[in-house]
């Protein structure tokens, strides 16, 4: 191996190392962006849910609070969701939310909110109707599955009184080689104790096709390779252009994030005046505080992406090969990899 080739190989190794660092920065920024996006979405849904509750529109408020809790679980969201369900005339759902809030508060060491949640759950329990589902002995076979409103019911719950909200509820039972069974139960508004018995399931006709379970194994990733550039000079020129574009986008994004951050700070200063010690007197003040927090989260995401883009652009520009860097050892291929649930790039070459 000649000295020139060795230096070229070292240059490519340095380029790959820097590229991996840039990729790590972008991956970290992407993960941060996803996390912040979830928080922003949860804050927005929570604020909308609170506003709708204040307007008495519980039918729309409860789903928004539930979605907020799914995006970013929080004890306060669960307490508000329980209160929403209670106002909406769904004591069983409210009871379950308060019980979940009590468990989360206990895990966090928040005894005050734990006791509050337990107290509210205890007050709701006598108002809940219950449904006890049992089976005939011949149906308690291996493979039996039971659902209530298309939600799987643990077999251990059979014979146990399950709290349900007022209204119509559908019970379904299935087992291998058996015909499915379905029944509807109407739960009254007044607290009641109801029961349902799943009869012996009838045998399915011989030769009845079984429903095939969907495949859970992802297919092998599809690799689409792009040929190397015709010359290092062309590669260098293209890479520098890409570096300028990526870096420029990063700079603009950083400036945008800074503007958003200043706006969020201004809004937060106003919110602090009307919400001393985080205690807001009006619903409008609560909304303003949430808006300030949401805008700050968005600014964080934008600035993180901008910083990663700026670094990536600098790496592309600084490590672009010159026209004198030629040779078989510099044969580098970049291949995007696309598969079910995965994506990335692969680097191939000889040094």
C-alpha positions in Angstrom: 0.0 0.0 0.0 1.5 3.4 -1.0 1.6 6.5 1.3 -1.0 8.3 -0.9 -3.5 5.4 -0.7 -3.0 5.1 3.0 -3.7 8.8 3.5 -6.8 8.5 1.3 -8.0 5.6 3.3 -7.5 7.5 6.5 -9.4 10.4 5.1 -12.4 8.2 4.3 -12.3 6.6 7.8 -12.3 10.1 9.3 -15.2 11.0 7.0 -17.2 7.9 8.0 -16.5 8.6 11.7 -17.7 12.1 11.4 -20.7 10.9 9.5 -21.6 8.5 12.2 -21.3 11.3 14.8 -23.6 13.5 12.7 -26.0 10.6 12.3 -26.0 10.1 16.1 -26.7 13.8 16.6 -29.6 13.6 14.1 -31.0 10.4 15.7 -30.8 12.0 19.2 -32.5 15.1 17.8 -35.2 13.0 16.2 -35.9 11.1 19.4 -36.0 14.4 21.3 -38.4 15.9 18.7 -40.7 12.9 19.0 -40.8 13.2 22.8 -41.4 16.9 22.7 -44.1 16.5 20.0 -45.9 14.0 22.3 -45.8 16.5 25.2 -47.0 19.3 23.0 -49.8 17.2 21.8 -50.7 16.1 25.3 -50.7 19.7 26.6 -52.9 20.9 23.7 -55.4 18.1 24.2 -55.4 18.7 28.0 -56.1 22.4 27.5 -58.9 21.7 25.1 -60.4 19.1 27.4 -60.3 21.5 30.4 -61.9 24.2 28.2 -64.7 21.9 27.1 -65.3 20.8 30.7 -65.7 24.4 31.7 -68.3 24.7 28.9 -70.1 21.6 30.1 -69.4 19.7 27.0 -68.3 16.5 28.6 -69.0 14.3 25.6 -66.1 16.0 23.8 -63.9 16.8 26.8 -63.5 13.3 28.1 -62.0 11.8 24.9 -59.5 14.7 24.6 -58.3 14.1 28.2 -58.1 10.4 27.6 -56.0 11.0 24.5 -53.8 13.4 26.4 -53.2 10.8 29.1 -52.2 8.2 26.4 -49.7 10.6 24.9 -48.1 11.8 28.2 -49.4 10.0 31.3 -49.8 12.3 34.3 -51.6 12.1 37.7 -53.3 15.5 37.1 -54.7 14.4 33.8 -56.1 11.2 35.3 -57.8 13.2 38.1 -59.4 15.6 35.5 -60.4 12.6 33.4 -62.1 11.0 36.4 -64.0 14.2 37.1 -65.0 14.5 33.5 -66.4 10.9 33.5 -68.3 11.6 36.7 -69.9 14.7 35.2 -70.7 12.8 32.0 -72.7 10.2 34.0 -70.1 7.4 33.7 -69.4 6.4 37.3 -67.6 3.2 36.4 -65.1 4.9 34.1 -64.6 7.7 36.7 -64.0 5.1 39.4 -61.4 3.3 37.3 -59.6 6.6 36.5 -59.4 7.7 40.1 -58.1 4.2 41.1 -55.5 4.5 38.4 -54.6 8.0 39.6 -54.2 6.7 43.1 -51.8 4.0 42.0 -49.7 6.5 40.0 -49.7 8.9 42.9 -48.5 6.2 45.3 -45.7 5.3 42.9 -44.7 8.9 42.8 -44.8 9.3 46.6 -47.6 12.0 46.2 -49.7 11.0 49.3 -52.0 14.1 49.0 -53.2 13.2 45.6 -53.2 9.5 46.4 -55.7 10.1 49.2 -57.8 12.5 47.1 -58.1 9.9 44.3 -58.9 7.1 46.7 -61.5 9.2 48.5 -63.3 10.1 45.2 -63.1 6.4 44.0 -64.6 5.2 47.2 -67.5 7.7 46.9 -68.2 6.5 43.4 -68.1 2.8 44.0 -71.7 2.5 45.4 -73.0 4.3 42.3 -71.5 1.8 39.9 -73.5 -1.0 38.3 -71.7 -4.4 37.9 -71.9 -7.3 35.5 -70.8 -10.8 36.5 -70.1 -13.1 33.6 -70.0 -16.9 34.1 -69.8 -19.9 31.8 -71.3 -23.3 31.8 -68.7 -25.9 32.7 -68.6 -27.3 29.2 -67.6 -24.0 27.7 -64.8 -23.3 30.1 -62.4 -25.0 27.7 -58.9 -24.1 26.6 -58.8 -21.3 24.1 -62.0 -19.6 25.2 -61.8 -15.9 24.8 -64.4 -13.3 26.1 -64.7 -9.7 25.2 -66.8 -6.8 26.5 -67.4 -4.1 23.9 -64.5 -5.7 21.9 -62.1 -5.3 24.8 -60.5 -8.6 25.9 -61.6 -9.8 29.3 -59.0 -11.8 31.4 -60.4 -15.3 32.1 -59.6 -14.6 35.8 -62.4 -12.0 35.7 -65.0 -14.6 35.0 -67.3 -14.8 38.0 -66.2 -11.4 39.3 -68.5 -8.4 39.4 -67.1 -5.9 36.8 -68.2 -2.2 37.1 -69.8 -0.9 33.9 -71.2 2.5 32.8 -74.9 2.8 32.0 -75.9 1.9 28.5 -75.7 -1.0 26.1 -72.7 -3.4 26.3 -71.9 -6.3 24.0 -70.4 -9.6 25.2 -68.8 -12.0 22.8 -67.3 -15.4 23.3 -65.1 -17.5 20.9 -63.2 -20.8 21.1 -61.3 -22.9 18.5 -63.6 -25.2 16.6 -66.7 -23.5 18.0 -69.3 -21.0 16.6 -69.0 -17.6 18.2 -71.6 -16.4 20.7 -72.8 -12.8 21.2 -75.2 -11.1 23.6 -76.1 -7.5 24.5 -76.7 -6.3 28.1 -78.4 -3.0 28.9 -77.1 -1.5 32.1 -79.6 0.9 33.8 -78.7 4.4 35.2 -79.4 3.3 38.8 -76.8 1.0 40.4 -77.7 -2.6 39.7 -76.1 -6.0 39.9 -76.4 -7.8 36.6 -75.3 -11.3 35.4 -74.8 -13.1 32.1 -74.1 -16.7 31.4 -72.2 -17.9 28.4 -73.9 -21.1 27.2 -72.2 -24.1 25.7 -70.7 -23.0 22.4 -71.9 -25.0 19.4 -69.4 -26.9 17.3 -68.4 -25.3 14.0 -69.4 -27.1 10.8 -66.8 -29.6 9.5 -64.4 -28.0 7.1 -65.2 -24.5 8.2 -62.2 -22.3 7.3 -60.2 -21.0 10.2 -59.2 -17.4 10.3 -55.5 -17.2 9.8 -53.6 -15.0 12.3 -51.8 -12.1 10.6 -48.1 -12.7 10.2 -46.0 -11.0 12.9 -42.6 -11.4 11.3 -41.6 -8.4 9.3 -40.4 -9.1 5.8 -36.7 -8.7 5.1 -35.7 -5.1 4.6 -35.6 -3.9 1.0 -32.2 -2.5 0.1 -32.0 0.0 -2.7 -28.5 0.8 -3.7 -27.4 3.9 -5.4 -24.2 3.7 -7.6 -21.2 5.7 -6.6 -20.6 9.0 -8.4 -18.7 9.0 -11.6 -15.8 11.0 -10.2 -14.6 12.3 -6.8 -14.7 15.8 -8.2 -18.4 15.5 -8.9 -18.9 13.9 -5.5 -17.1 16.7 -3.8 -19.0 19.4 -5.6 -22.4 17.8 -4.9 -21.5 17.1 -1.3 -20.5 20.8 -0.7 -23.7 21.9 -2.3 -25.7 19.6 0.0 -23.7 20.8 3.0 -24.6 24.4 2.2 -28.3 23.6 1.8 -28.5 21.5 4.9 -26.5 24.1 6.9 -28.6 26.9 5.6 -31.8 25.1 6.6 -30.3 24.5 10.0 -29.5 28.2 10.4 -32.9 29.3 9.4 -34.5 26.7 11.7 -32.4 27.9 14.6 -33.4 31.5 14.1 -37.1 30.4 13.9 -36.7 28.5 17.2 -35.1 31.5 18.8 -38.0 33.7 17.8 -40.5 31.1 19.2 -38.5 30.8 22.4 -38.6 34.6 22.9 -42.3 34.6 22.2 -42.8 31.8 24.7 -40.9 33.6 27.4 -42.9 36.7 26.9 -46.1 34.8 27.2 -44.9 32.9 30.2 -44.0 36.2 32.0 -47.5 37.4 31.4 -48.9 34.0 32.7 -46.8 34.3 35.9 -48.3 37.6 36.8 -51.8 36.1 36.6 -50.9 32.7 38.1 -48.7 33.3 41.2 -47.3 30.1 42.6 -48.9 28.3 39.6 -52.4 29.0 40.9 -54.6 30.5 38.2 -57.8 32.2 39.1 -59.6 32.0 35.8 -59.9 29.4 33.0 -58.4 32.0 30.6 -55.3 32.2 32.8 -55.0 28.4 32.8 -55.2 28.5 29.0 -52.5 31.1 28.7 -50.1 29.2 31.0 -50.6 26.0 28.9 -50.1 28.0 25.6 -46.8 29.4 27.0 -45.6 25.9 27.9 -46.6 24.5 24.6 -44.9 27.2 22.7 -41.7 26.7 24.7 -41.8 22.9 23.9 -42.2 23.7 20.2 -39.2 26.1 20.3 -37.1 23.4 21.9 -38.0 20.9 19.1 -37.3 23.5 16.4 -33.9 24.6 17.8 -32.8 21.0 18.3 -33.6 20.1 14.7 -31.9 23.3 13.5 -28.7 22.5 15.5 -28.5 19.0 14.2 -29.0 20.2 10.6 -26.3 22.9 11.0 -23.8 20.3 12.3 -24.7 17.9 9.5 -24.2 20.6 6.9 -20.8 21.5 8.3 -19.7 17.9 8.3 -20.8 17.5 4.6 -18.9 20.6 3.6 -15.6 20.0 5.5 -15.3 16.3 4.5 -16.2 16.7 0.8 -13.4 14.9 -1.3 -11.2 17.0 -3.5 -10.4 16.3 -7.2 -7.1 14.8 -6.2 -8.6 12.1 -4.0 -9.1 9.3 -6.5 -8.5 5.6 -6.3 -10.2 2.3 -5.8 -9.8 2.5 -2.0 -12.1 5.5 -2.0 -15.0 3.4 -3.5 -17.8 4.2 -1.0 -21.4 3.3 -1.5 -24.3 4.8 0.4 -27.4 2.6 0.4 -30.8 3.5 2.0 -32.4 0.6 3.8 -36.2 0.5 3.9 -38.1 -2.2 5.8 -41.3 -2.7 7.8 -40.9 -0.6 10.9 -37.3 0.3 10.1 -35.3 2.7 8.0 -31.7 3.8 7.8 -28.6 3.9 5.6 -25.7 1.5 5.1 -22.1 2.5 4.1 -20.1 0.1 2.0 -16.6 0.4 0.6 -13.0 -0.8 0.6 -10.1 1.0 2.2 
